[in-house]
Amino acid sequence: MAITYDFPATSSFAPSPESLSDLRLFTIPEAGTDRLNFRTWDTIEVTGFGEDTVELRGHYVIERAQADASDWISASVQIKMRELDVAGVSQRFGPVRATVNYDFGQPSQGRVHPGTLYPDVVDSPKMCTMEGYMKFELSAVPLTVFNKKAIVLRHNITHIPPVGQGGGTGDVAIDLYDEAAPDGAPVAVLKRVKTHIGSWQR
């Protein structure tokens, strides 16, 4: 009589994590929506006011589609930023709040890319990118600015959602336009974004 073994189905996805104890390294979960604490350090130069790096704290909501494969190496996952709300206080600009720009007409979206960063290394991180269209409210200036060119955030991730991990833009020069005069010349420049992704917001 032949002996048979029951192995887990290779096409199955892990349950979508809802707490730290659910996170699994190098594992692709089912589709889901993550409301996570989010912290950024944004470096902005505003014409006439100078440059400052301001720490913003709050949350974001990311919607994850079902991945096109269940194994970590080959899987790709489409993601959309449904919500962003982070705020802080700049020494130069006063209160600053950043949100998704729903009025611009371009979705803030990205993906977890197929492949891994180091193909010859077992359990290598994957690259995740997000192209964001945002508004920055500088209420004390007063000025609300937005980007027309995507703000591309990059994160090297070892699990989904990437709780506890960080990334950002590196050095960039993204023009920011006055919401009150959107077709005018840029009035500010976003020079860098550094990010840290926190745990679930309850």
DODOGU-949018 format. One record per residue: residue number from 1; x, y, z of N, C-alpha, C in turn. Coordinates in nm, 3 decimals. Example, Ala and Ser with C-alpha at 12.3 -4.5 7.8 and 13.67 -1.06 7.14 Angstrom:
+-----+---------+---------+---------+---------+---------+---------+---------+---------+---------+
: num :     nc1 :     nc2 :     nc3 :    cac1 :    cac2 :    cac3 :     cc1 :     cc2 :     cc3 :
+-----+---------+---------+---------+---------+---------+---------+---------+---------+---------+
:   1 :   1.319 :  -0.569 :   0.780 :   1.230 :  -0.450 :   0.780 :   1.320 :  -0.330 :   0.780 :
:   2 :   1.285 :  -0.225 :   0.708 :   1.367 :  -0.106 :   0.714 :   1.290 :   0.003 :   0.787 :
+-----+---------+---------+---------+---------+---------+---------+---------+---------+---------+
END
This chain:
+-----+---------+---------+---------+---------+---------+---------+---------+---------+---------+
: num :     nc1 :     nc2 :     nc3 :    cac1 :    cac2 :    cac3 :     cc1 :     cc2 :     cc3 :
+-----+---------+---------+---------+---------+---------+---------+---------+---------+---------+
:   1 :   0.084 :  -0.119 :   0.000 :   0.000 :   0.000 :   0.000 :   0.088 :   0.125 :   0.000 :
:   2 :   0.061 :   0.216 :  -0.091 :   0.142 :   0.337 :  -0.102 :   0.111 :   0.433 :   0.012 :
:   3 :   0.214 :   0.501 :   0.057 :   0.198 :   0.600 :   0.162 :   0.182 :   0.737 :   0.097 :
:   4 :   0.083 :   0.814 :   0.139 :   0.060 :   0.948 :   0.086 :   0.077 :   1.051 :   0.196 :
:   5 :   0.114 :   1.170 :   0.155 :   0.135 :   1.279 :   0.249 :   0.047 :   1.397 :   0.209 :
:   6 :  -0.013 :   1.462 :   0.306 :  -0.095 :   1.579 :   0.280 :  -0.012 :   1.705 :   0.305 :
:   7 :   0.020 :   1.776 :   0.196 :   0.095 :   1.900 :   0.207 :   0.000 :   2.019 :   0.192 :
:   8 :   0.032 :   2.133 :   0.252 :  -0.051 :   2.252 :   0.231 :  -0.055 :   2.287 :   0.083 :
:   9 :  -0.169 :   2.334 :   0.037 :  -0.181 :   2.373 :  -0.103 :  -0.090 :   2.490 :  -0.132 :
:  10 :  -0.010 :   2.478 :  -0.240 :   0.087 :   2.582 :  -0.272 :   0.020 :   2.707 :  -0.325 :
:  11 :  -0.106 :   2.696 :  -0.366 :  -0.175 :   2.812 :  -0.422 :  -0.251 :   2.892 :  -0.316 :
:  12 :  -0.250 :   2.847 :  -0.193 :  -0.328 :   2.915 :  -0.089 :  -0.254 :   3.037 :  -0.036 :
:  13 :  -0.331 :   3.137 :   0.007 :  -0.276 :   3.257 :   0.066 :  -0.291 :   3.251 :   0.217 :
:  14 :  -0.200 :   3.318 :   0.287 :  -0.212 :   3.327 :   0.432 :  -0.329 :   3.421 :   0.465 :
:  15 :  -0.391 :   3.404 :   0.582 :  -0.496 :   3.499 :   0.623 :  -0.440 :   3.641 :   0.631 :
:  16 :  -0.524 :   3.739 :   0.604 :  -0.480 :   3.877 :   0.612 :  -0.453 :   3.914 :   0.757 :
:  17 :  -0.331 :   3.961 :   0.790 :  -0.297 :   3.990 :   0.930 :  -0.381 :   4.102 :   0.989 :
:  18 :  -0.415 :   4.089 :   1.116 :  -0.490 :   4.191 :   1.187 :  -0.422 :   4.234 :   1.316 :
:  19 :  -0.308 :   4.171 :   1.348 :  -0.232 :   4.206 :   1.468 :  -0.088 :   4.162 :   1.447 :
:  20 :  -0.001 :   4.208 :   1.538 :   0.140 :   4.173 :   1.526 :   0.163 :   4.023 :   1.530 :
:  21 :   0.083 :   3.953 :   1.609 :   0.100 :   3.808 :   1.620 :   0.064 :   3.735 :   1.491 :
:  22 :  -0.010 :   3.803 :   1.402 :  -0.049 :   3.741 :   1.276 :   0.055 :   3.757 :   1.166 :
:  23 :   0.150 :   3.849 :   1.183 :   0.246 :   3.876 :   1.078 :   0.337 :   3.756 :   1.054 :
:  24 :   0.364 :   3.728 :   0.928 :   0.453 :   3.618 :   0.890 :   0.554 :   3.669 :   0.789 :
:  25 :   0.681 :   3.650 :   0.819 :   0.786 :   3.693 :   0.727 :   0.775 :   3.618 :   0.594 :
:  26 :   0.802 :   3.692 :   0.486 :   0.814 :   3.635 :   0.352 :   0.692 :   3.550 :   0.314 :
:  27 :   0.574 :   3.603 :   0.346 :   0.448 :   3.533 :   0.321 :   0.350 :   3.628 :   0.254 :
:  28 :   0.276 :   3.578 :   0.157 :   0.177 :   3.659 :   0.087 :   0.038 :   3.632 :   0.147 :
:  29 :  -0.025 :   3.736 :   0.202 :  -0.158 :   3.717 :   0.260 :  -0.270 :   3.739 :   0.157 :
:  30 :  -0.389 :   3.705 :   0.197 :  -0.506 :   3.736 :   0.117 :  -0.523 :   3.888 :   0.105 :
:  31 :  -0.608 :   3.928 :   0.012 :  -0.638 :   4.070 :  -0.004 :  -0.694 :   4.126 :   0.127 :
:  32 :  -0.675 :   4.256 :   0.147 :  -0.725 :   4.316 :   0.270 :  -0.706 :   4.466 :   0.270 :
:  33 :  -0.748 :   4.529 :   0.377 :  -0.733 :   4.673 :   0.396 :  -0.664 :   4.697 :   0.529 :
:  34 :  -0.559 :   4.777 :   0.528 :  -0.479 :   4.801 :   0.647 :  -0.488 :   4.948 :   0.687 :
:  35 :  -0.532 :   4.972 :   0.809 :  -0.533 :   5.108 :   0.866 :  -0.420 :   5.112 :   0.968 :
:  36 :  -0.310 :   5.178 :   0.930 :  -0.188 :   5.172 :   1.008 :  -0.144 :   5.312 :   1.053 :
:  37 :  -0.082 :   5.317 :   1.170 :  -0.016 :   5.440 :   1.212 :   0.098 :   5.471 :   1.115 :
:  38 :   0.117 :   5.598 :   1.087 :   0.215 :   5.638 :   0.985 :   0.286 :   5.763 :   1.034 :
:  39 :   0.416 :   5.766 :   1.013 :   0.499 :   5.877 :   1.060 :   0.593 :   5.916 :   0.946 :
:  40 :   0.601 :   6.044 :   0.915 :   0.689 :   6.089 :   0.808 :   0.770 :   6.210 :   0.854 :
:  41 :   0.881 :   6.229 :   0.786 :   0.963 :   6.349 :   0.803 :   0.976 :   6.411 :   0.665 :
:  42 :   0.904 :   6.521 :   0.644 :   0.897 :   6.584 :   0.512 :   0.983 :   6.709 :   0.510 :
:  43 :   1.071 :   6.718 :   0.411 :   1.153 :   6.837 :   0.392 :   1.094 :   6.919 :   0.279 :
:  44 :   1.049 :   7.039 :   0.312 :   0.981 :   7.126 :   0.218 :   1.047 :   7.264 :   0.219 :
:  45 :   1.063 :   7.320 :   0.100 :   1.109 :   7.459 :   0.088 :   0.994 :   7.542 :   0.029 :
:  46 :   0.956 :   7.647 :   0.099 :   0.847 :   7.734 :   0.055 :   0.905 :   7.870 :   0.018 :
:  47 :   0.870 :   7.917 :  -0.100 :   0.921 :   8.046 :  -0.147 :   0.888 :   8.157 :  -0.046 :
:  48 :   0.993 :   8.225 :  -0.003 :   0.976 :   8.335 :   0.091 :   0.979 :   8.294 :   0.237 :
:  49 :   0.977 :   8.163 :   0.263 :   0.975 :   8.116 :   0.402 :   1.092 :   8.024 :   0.436 :
:  50 :   1.167 :   7.979 :   0.335 :   1.281 :   7.893 :   0.359 :   1.245 :   7.746 :   0.361 :
:  51 :   1.334 :   7.666 :   0.417 :   1.324 :   7.520 :   0.416 :   1.316 :   7.466 :   0.558 :
:  52 :   1.237 :   7.360 :   0.575 :   1.228 :   7.296 :   0.705 :   1.192 :   7.149 :   0.686 :
:  53 :   1.235 :   7.068 :   0.780 :   1.194 :   6.928 :   0.787 :   1.098 :   6.915 :   0.904 :
:  54 :   0.977 :   6.869 :   0.874 :   0.873 :   6.863 :   0.977 :   0.829 :   6.718 :   0.996 :
:  55 :   0.817 :   6.679 :   1.120 :   0.769 :   6.545 :   1.153 :   0.616 :   6.545 :   1.156 :
:  56 :   0.557 :   6.453 :   1.079 :   0.412 :   6.441 :   1.071 :   0.370 :   6.303 :   1.122 :
:  57 :   0.266 :   6.302 :   1.204 :   0.217 :   6.175 :   1.259 :   0.067 :   6.161 :   1.235 :
:  58 :   0.025 :   6.038 :   1.211 :  -0.117 :   6.011 :   1.189 :  -0.137 :   5.870 :   1.142 :
:  59 :  -0.211 :   5.853 :   1.033 :  -0.239 :   5.718 :   0.984 :  -0.257 :   5.719 :   0.833 :
:  60 :  -0.256 :   5.599 :   0.776 :  -0.298 :   5.582 :   0.638 :  -0.379 :   5.455 :   0.625 :
:  61 :  -0.455 :   5.448 :   0.516 :  -0.534 :   5.328 :   0.486 :  -0.493 :   5.278 :   0.348 :
:  62 :  -0.443 :   5.155 :   0.345 :  -0.399 :   5.092 :   0.220 :  -0.491 :   4.974 :   0.189 :
:  63 :  -0.539 :   4.972 :   0.066 :  -0.619 :   4.858 :   0.019 :  -0.530 :   4.769 :  -0.067 :
:  64 :  -0.523 :   4.641 :  -0.032 :  -0.441 :   4.544 :  -0.104 :  -0.530 :   4.453 :  -0.188 :
:  65 :  -0.502 :   4.443 :  -0.317 :  -0.574 :   4.349 :  -0.402 :  -0.521 :   4.208 :  -0.378 :
:  66 :  -0.591 :   4.110 :  -0.429 :  -0.541 :   3.972 :  -0.421 :  -0.414 :   3.961 :  -0.506 :
:  67 :  -0.310 :   3.904 :  -0.452 :  -0.185 :   3.888 :  -0.525 :  -0.203 :   3.794 :  -0.644 :
:  68 :  -0.115 :   3.807 :  -0.741 :  -0.125 :   3.722 :  -0.859 :  -0.055 :   3.587 :  -0.841 :
:  69 :   0.007 :   3.566 :  -0.725 :   0.069 :   3.438 :  -0.691 :   0.079 :   3.431 :  -0.540 :
:  70 :   0.086 :   3.311 :  -0.485 :   0.089 :   3.297 :  -0.340 :   0.230 :   3.282 :  -0.284 :
:  71 :   0.330 :   3.264 :  -0.369 :   0.467 :   3.251 :  -0.317 :   0.534 :   3.387 :  -0.316 :
:  72 :   0.615 :   3.409 :  -0.213 :   0.677 :   3.537 :  -0.186 :   0.761 :   3.588 :  -0.303 :
:  73 :   0.836 :   3.501 :  -0.365 :   0.931 :   3.545 :  -0.467 :   0.861 :   3.601 :  -0.590 :
:  74 :   0.763 :   3.532 :  -0.641 :   0.705 :   3.572 :  -0.770 :   0.584 :   3.663 :  -0.758 :
:  75 :   0.526 :   3.675 :  -0.640 :   0.400 :   3.748 :  -0.625 :   0.414 :   3.897 :  -0.650 :
:  76 :   0.310 :   3.955 :  -0.708 :   0.293 :   4.098 :  -0.723 :   0.158 :   4.136 :  -0.664 :
:  77 :   0.153 :   4.248 :  -0.591 :   0.030 :   4.290 :  -0.525 :   0.003 :   4.436 :  -0.559 :
:  78 :  -0.114 :   4.463 :  -0.616 :  -0.154 :   4.600 :  -0.644 :  -0.210 :   4.663 :  -0.515 :
:  79 :  -0.171 :   4.789 :  -0.489 :  -0.215 :   4.857 :  -0.368 :  -0.267 :   4.997 :  -0.402 :
:  80 :  -0.360 :   5.046 :  -0.319 :  -0.412 :   5.182 :  -0.334 :  -0.416 :   5.248 :  -0.198 :
:  81 :  -0.375 :   5.375 :  -0.193 :  -0.385 :   5.452 :  -0.070 :  -0.522 :   5.518 :  -0.069 :
:  82 :  -0.609 :   5.468 :   0.016 :  -0.745 :   5.521 :   0.024 :  -0.755 :   5.643 :   0.114 :
:  83 :  -0.661 :   5.652 :   0.208 :  -0.669 :   5.762 :   0.305 :  -0.530 :   5.789 :   0.360 :
:  84 :  -0.502 :   5.916 :   0.384 :  -0.380 :   5.959 :   0.453 :  -0.414 :   6.083 :   0.533 :
:  85 :  -0.373 :   6.084 :   0.658 :  -0.394 :   6.203 :   0.741 :  -0.282 :   6.207 :   0.844 :
:  86 :  -0.183 :   6.292 :   0.818 :  -0.070 :   6.309 :   0.910 :  -0.051 :   6.458 :   0.935 :
:  87 :  -0.009 :   6.494 :   1.055 :   0.002 :   6.635 :   1.089 :   0.117 :   6.656 :   1.187 :
:  88 :   0.168 :   6.780 :   1.186 :   0.275 :   6.818 :   1.277 :   0.291 :   6.969 :   1.275 :
:  89 :   0.398 :   7.018 :   1.338 :   0.421 :   7.162 :   1.345 :   0.563 :   7.192 :   1.299 :
:  90 :   0.574 :   7.281 :   1.202 :   0.703 :   7.326 :   1.150 :   0.744 :   7.454 :   1.222 :
:  91 :   0.874 :   7.467 :   1.249 :   0.924 :   7.589 :   1.312 :   0.913 :   7.709 :   1.218 :
:  92 :   0.910 :   7.683 :   1.087 :   0.902 :   7.791 :   0.988 :   0.760 :   7.815 :   0.937 :
:  93 :   0.684 :   7.706 :   0.918 :   0.555 :   7.717 :   0.852 :   0.436 :   7.704 :   0.946 :
:  94 :   0.461 :   7.672 :   1.072 :   0.351 :   7.648 :   1.164 :   0.288 :   7.512 :   1.143 :
:  95 :   0.159 :   7.496 :   1.174 :   0.093 :   7.367 :   1.160 :   0.096 :   7.318 :   1.014 :
:  96 :   0.126 :   7.189 :   0.996 :   0.129 :   7.127 :   0.864 :   0.044 :   7.001 :   0.868 :
:  97 :  -0.039 :   6.984 :   0.767 :  -0.120 :   6.863 :   0.756 :  -0.110 :   6.811 :   0.614 :
:  98 :  -0.086 :   6.681 :   0.597 :  -0.079 :   6.618 :   0.465 :  -0.191 :   6.516 :   0.452 :
:  99 :  -0.260 :   6.521 :   0.337 :  -0.370 :   6.429 :   0.308 :  -0.363 :   6.386 :   0.163 :
: 100 :  -0.435 :   6.279 :   0.129 :  -0.448 :   6.239 :  -0.010 :  -0.524 :   6.348 :  -0.086 :
: 101 :  -0.477 :   6.380 :  -0.206 :  -0.543 :   6.479 :  -0.289 :  -0.646 :   6.410 :  -0.379 :
: 102 :  -0.767 :   6.400 :  -0.331 :  -0.872 :   6.332 :  -0.407 :  -0.918 :   6.416 :  -0.527 :
: 103 :  -0.888 :   6.547 :  -0.527 :  -0.937 :   6.636 :  -0.631 :  -0.849 :   6.638 :  -0.756 :
: 104 :  -0.728 :   6.586 :  -0.748 :  -0.634 :   6.599 :  -0.858 :  -0.670 :   6.511 :  -0.978 :
: 105 :  -0.738 :   6.401 :  -0.952 :  -0.780 :   6.314 :  -1.062 :  -0.689 :   6.196 :  -1.088 :
: 106 :  -0.579 :   6.185 :  -1.013 :  -0.488 :   6.071 :  -1.026 :  -0.492 :   5.991 :  -0.896 :
: 107 :  -0.512 :   5.860 :  -0.904 :  -0.516 :   5.781 :  -0.781 :  -0.376 :   5.766 :  -0.720 :
: 108 :  -0.372 :   5.761 :  -0.589 :  -0.248 :   5.729 :  -0.519 :  -0.241 :   5.578 :  -0.507 :
: 109 :  -0.150 :   5.517 :  -0.581 :  -0.148 :   5.371 :  -0.589 :  -0.007 :   5.322 :  -0.620 :
: 110 :   0.011 :   5.192 :  -0.609 :   0.141 :   5.133 :  -0.635 :   0.132 :   4.983 :  -0.633 :
: 111 :   0.242 :   4.918 :  -0.600 :   0.240 :   4.772 :  -0.594 :   0.361 :   4.718 :  -0.520 :
: 112 :   0.343 :   4.598 :  -0.470 :   0.454 :   4.516 :  -0.423 :   0.504 :   4.443 :  -0.548 :
: 113 :   0.630 :   4.463 :  -0.582 :   0.681 :   4.415 :  -0.710 :   0.713 :   4.265 :  -0.708 :
: 114 :   0.703 :   4.200 :  -0.823 :   0.747 :   4.061 :  -0.832 :   0.898 :   4.053 :  -0.817 :
: 115 :   0.946 :   3.936 :  -0.779 :   1.088 :   3.921 :  -0.757 :   1.129 :   3.972 :  -0.620 :
: 116 :   1.256 :   3.960 :  -0.590 :   1.310 :   4.009 :  -0.463 :   1.434 :   4.092 :  -0.489 :
: 117 :   1.477 :   4.166 :  -0.388 :   1.590 :   4.256 :  -0.406 :   1.721 :   4.183 :  -0.427 :
: 118 :   1.734 :   4.067 :  -0.362 :   1.858 :   3.990 :  -0.373 :   1.821 :   3.848 :  -0.414 :
: 119 :   1.810 :   3.823 :  -0.545 :   1.759 :   3.694 :  -0.594 :   1.837 :   3.572 :  -0.546 :
: 120 :   1.965 :   3.590 :  -0.514 :   2.047 :   3.475 :  -0.471 :   2.042 :   3.452 :  -0.320 :
: 121 :   1.964 :   3.533 :  -0.249 :   1.955 :   3.521 :  -0.103 :   1.818 :   3.465 :  -0.067 :
: 122 :   1.817 :   3.361 :   0.013 :   1.691 :   3.304 :   0.059 :   1.620 :   3.405 :   0.149 :
: 123 :   1.489 :   3.416 :   0.134 :   1.409 :   3.508 :   0.217 :   1.457 :   3.652 :   0.204 :
: 124 :   1.461 :   3.699 :   0.082 :   1.505 :   3.835 :   0.053 :   1.386 :   3.931 :   0.054 :
: 125 :   1.407 :   4.056 :   0.091 :   1.298 :   4.153 :   0.087 :   1.247 :   4.178 :  -0.055 :
: 126 :   1.124 :   4.229 :  -0.063 :   1.065 :   4.273 :  -0.188 :   1.059 :   4.426 :  -0.190 :
: 127 :   1.049 :   4.481 :  -0.310 :   1.033 :   4.625 :  -0.324 :   0.885 :   4.659 :  -0.333 :
: 128 :   0.845 :   4.762 :  -0.258 :   0.709 :   4.814 :  -0.262 :   0.716 :   4.962 :  -0.297 :
: 129 :   0.643 :   5.005 :  -0.398 :   0.642 :   5.146 :  -0.434 :   0.499 :   5.200 :  -0.429 :
: 130 :   0.488 :   5.327 :  -0.393 :   0.359 :   5.396 :  -0.389 :   0.376 :   5.532 :  -0.457 :
: 131 :   0.292 :   5.560 :  -0.557 :   0.293 :   5.689 :  -0.624 :   0.179 :   5.773 :  -0.566 :
: 132 :   0.215 :   5.876 :  -0.492 :   0.116 :   5.951 :  -0.418 :   0.092 :   6.092 :  -0.471 :
: 133 :  -0.033 :   6.133 :  -0.464 :  -0.073 :   6.270 :  -0.498 :  -0.135 :   6.329 :  -0.372 :
: 134 :  -0.070 :   6.431 :  -0.317 :  -0.101 :   6.479 :  -0.184 :  -0.130 :   6.628 :  -0.181 :
: 135 :  -0.194 :   6.670 :  -0.072 :  -0.209 :   6.811 :  -0.040 :  -0.138 :   6.837 :   0.092 :
: 136 :  -0.071 :   6.952 :   0.100 :  -0.004 :   6.994 :   0.222 :  -0.065 :   7.127 :   0.265 :
: 137 :  -0.131 :   7.126 :   0.379 :  -0.193 :   7.247 :   0.431 :  -0.096 :   7.315 :   0.527 :
: 138 :  -0.055 :   7.436 :   0.492 :   0.032 :   7.518 :   0.576 :  -0.052 :   7.634 :   0.625 :
: 139 :  -0.130 :   7.611 :   0.728 :  -0.237 :   7.702 :   0.767 :  -0.188 :   7.837 :   0.817 :
: 140 :  -0.067 :   7.844 :   0.871 :  -0.017 :   7.970 :   0.924 :   0.046 :   8.057 :   0.817 :
: 141 :   0.074 :   8.001 :   0.698 :   0.142 :   8.081 :   0.594 :   0.053 :   8.190 :   0.537 :
: 142 :  -0.074 :   8.177 :   0.500 :  -0.145 :   8.050 :   0.482 :  -0.133 :   8.003 :   0.337 :
: 143 :  -0.126 :   7.870 :   0.318 :  -0.106 :   7.815 :   0.184 :  -0.140 :   7.667 :   0.187 :
: 144 :  -0.208 :   7.620 :   0.083 :  -0.228 :   7.477 :   0.062 :  -0.166 :   7.443 :  -0.072 :
: 145 :  -0.071 :   7.349 :  -0.071 :   0.002 :   7.314 :  -0.194 :  -0.020 :   7.168 :  -0.228 :
: 146 :   0.002 :   7.137 :  -0.355 :  -0.016 :   6.999 :  -0.402 :   0.086 :   6.968 :  -0.510 :
: 147 :   0.111 :   6.840 :  -0.532 :   0.204 :   6.795 :  -0.634 :   0.131 :   6.748 :  -0.759 :
: 148 :   0.189 :   6.777 :  -0.875 :   0.138 :   6.725 :  -1.002 :   0.217 :   6.603 :  -1.047 :
: 149 :   0.344 :   6.599 :  -1.015 :   0.429 :   6.482 :  -1.040 :   0.421 :   6.392 :  -0.917 :
: 150 :   0.407 :   6.262 :  -0.938 :   0.389 :   6.169 :  -0.826 :   0.504 :   6.175 :  -0.727 :
: 151 :   0.469 :   6.166 :  -0.600 :   0.567 :   6.144 :  -0.493 :   0.583 :   5.993 :  -0.480 :
: 152 :   0.700 :   5.942 :  -0.516 :   0.721 :   5.797 :  -0.519 :   0.790 :   5.753 :  -0.390 :
: 153 :   0.714 :   5.682 :  -0.306 :   0.769 :   5.625 :  -0.183 :   0.814 :   5.483 :  -0.211 :
: 154 :   0.932 :   5.449 :  -0.162 :   0.987 :   5.314 :  -0.182 :   1.018 :   5.252 :  -0.046 :
: 155 :   0.976 :   5.126 :  -0.031 :   1.001 :   5.053 :   0.092 :   1.051 :   4.913 :   0.057 :
: 156 :   1.157 :   4.870 :   0.124 :   1.200 :   4.731 :   0.116 :   1.128 :   4.655 :   0.226 :
: 157 :   1.043 :   4.558 :   0.189 :   0.956 :   4.496 :   0.288 :   0.985 :   4.347 :   0.301 :
: 158 :   0.966 :   4.296 :   0.422 :   0.985 :   4.154 :   0.450 :   0.855 :   4.085 :   0.489 :
: 159 :   0.746 :   4.164 :   0.499 :   0.615 :   4.108 :   0.532 :   0.507 :   4.207 :   0.490 :
: 160 :   0.385 :   4.157 :   0.478 :   0.270 :   4.237 :   0.435 :   0.160 :   4.223 :   0.539 :
: 161 :   0.109 :   4.338 :   0.592 :   0.153 :   4.475 :   0.569 :   0.289 :   4.501 :   0.634 :
: 162 :   0.361 :   4.605 :   0.587 :   0.499 :   4.626 :   0.633 :   0.510 :   4.702 :   0.765 :
: 163 :   0.442 :   4.651 :   0.867 :   0.445 :   4.712 :   1.000 :   0.588 :   4.717 :   1.052 :
: 164 :   0.628 :   4.833 :   1.103 :   0.760 :   4.847 :   1.163 :   0.871 :   4.878 :   1.065 :
: 165 :   0.837 :   4.891 :   0.937 :   0.940 :   4.914 :   0.838 :   0.932 :   5.057 :   0.785 :
: 166 :   1.035 :   5.100 :   0.715 :   1.041 :   5.238 :   0.670 :   1.103 :   5.251 :   0.533 :
: 167 :   1.103 :   5.372 :   0.484 :   1.158 :   5.401 :   0.352 :   1.142 :   5.549 :   0.323 :
: 168 :   1.102 :   5.580 :   0.200 :   1.081 :   5.719 :   0.164 :   1.115 :   5.744 :   0.019 :
: 169 :   1.149 :   5.870 :  -0.011 :   1.174 :   5.912 :  -0.148 :   1.322 :   5.922 :  -0.182 :
: 170 :   1.409 :   5.934 :  -0.081 :   1.543 :   5.980 :  -0.110 :   1.537 :   6.128 :  -0.145 :
: 171 :   1.647 :   6.183 :  -0.198 :   1.651 :   6.324 :  -0.235 :   1.576 :   6.345 :  -0.366 :
: 172 :   1.481 :   6.436 :  -0.366 :   1.399 :   6.464 :  -0.484 :   1.382 :   6.616 :  -0.495 :
: 173 :   1.314 :   6.658 :  -0.599 :   1.279 :   6.800 :  -0.616 :   1.144 :   6.803 :  -0.686 :
: 174 :   1.038 :   6.787 :  -0.608 :   0.903 :   6.779 :  -0.662 :   0.833 :   6.912 :  -0.640 :
: 175 :   0.798 :   6.977 :  -0.749 :   0.732 :   7.107 :  -0.741 :   0.595 :   7.093 :  -0.675 :
: 176 :   0.562 :   7.193 :  -0.592 :   0.433 :   7.201 :  -0.526 :   0.363 :   7.329 :  -0.568 :
: 177 :   0.235 :   7.318 :  -0.600 :   0.160 :   7.428 :  -0.657 :   0.053 :   7.476 :  -0.560 :
: 178 :   0.023 :   7.604 :  -0.569 :  -0.079 :   7.665 :  -0.484 :  -0.216 :   7.616 :  -0.528 :
: 179 :  -0.292 :   7.560 :  -0.435 :  -0.425 :   7.510 :  -0.468 :  -0.515 :   7.623 :  -0.519 :
: 180 :  -0.491 :   7.746 :  -0.474 :  -0.572 :   7.859 :  -0.518 :  -0.535 :   7.908 :  -0.657 :
: 181 :  -0.416 :   7.870 :  -0.707 :  -0.370 :   7.909 :  -0.841 :  -0.298 :   7.790 :  -0.904 :
: 182 :  -0.372 :   7.683 :  -0.934 :  -0.310 :   7.556 :  -0.975 :  -0.232 :   7.562 :  -1.105 :
: 183 :  -0.262 :   7.660 :  -1.191 :  -0.192 :   7.670 :  -1.319 :  -0.076 :   7.769 :  -1.314 :
: 184 :  -0.051 :   7.824 :  -1.197 :   0.059 :   7.918 :  -1.182 :   0.192 :   7.846 :  -1.161 :
: 185 :   0.295 :   7.925 :  -1.137 :   0.427 :   7.868 :  -1.109 :   0.428 :   7.798 :  -0.974 :
: 186 :   0.515 :   7.699 :  -0.957 :   0.523 :   7.634 :  -0.825 :   0.564 :   7.732 :  -0.717 :
: 187 :   0.512 :   7.710 :  -0.598 :   0.540 :   7.800 :  -0.485 :   0.620 :   7.731 :  -0.375 :
: 188 :   0.647 :   7.603 :  -0.392 :   0.723 :   7.527 :  -0.293 :   0.783 :   7.405 :  -0.361 :
: 189 :   0.875 :   7.341 :  -0.292 :   0.941 :   7.220 :  -0.344 :   0.949 :   7.117 :  -0.231 :
: 190 :   0.906 :   6.995 :  -0.261 :   0.926 :   6.884 :  -0.169 :   1.061 :   6.822 :  -0.200 :
: 191 :   1.149 :   6.817 :  -0.100 :   1.287 :   6.775 :  -0.123 :   1.318 :   6.635 :  -0.072 :
: 192 :   1.237 :   6.587 :   0.022 :   1.265 :   6.454 :   0.076 :   1.150 :   6.411 :   0.165 :
: 193 :   1.120 :   6.282 :   0.163 :   1.025 :   6.223 :   0.258 :   1.088 :   6.097 :   0.315 :
: 194 :   1.091 :   6.090 :   0.446 :   1.135 :   5.970 :   0.516 :   1.014 :   5.915 :   0.590 :
: 195 :   0.994 :   5.783 :   0.589 :   0.872 :   5.726 :   0.646 :   0.901 :   5.615 :   0.747 :
: 196 :   0.806 :   5.598 :   0.837 :   0.805 :   5.481 :   0.927 :   0.661 :   5.435 :   0.938 :
: 197 :   0.639 :   5.305 :   0.914 :   0.505 :   5.246 :   0.916 :   0.483 :   5.182 :   1.053 :
: 198 :   0.380 :   5.226 :   1.122 :   0.352 :   5.174 :   1.254 :   0.254 :   5.059 :   1.252 :
: 199 :   0.202 :   5.026 :   1.368 :   0.109 :   4.913 :   1.382 :  -0.033 :   4.959 :   1.350 :
: 200 :  -0.127 :   4.869 :   1.368 :  -0.266 :   4.896 :   1.335 :  -0.322 :   5.008 :   1.422 :
: 201 :  -0.400 :   5.095 :   1.361 :  -0.471 :   5.198 :   1.434 :  -0.610 :   5.146 :   1.469 :
: 202 :  -0.642 :   5.143 :   1.595 :  -0.771 :   5.088 :   1.639 :  -0.872 :   5.199 :   1.662 :
+-----+---------+---------+---------+---------+---------+---------+---------+---------+---------+
END
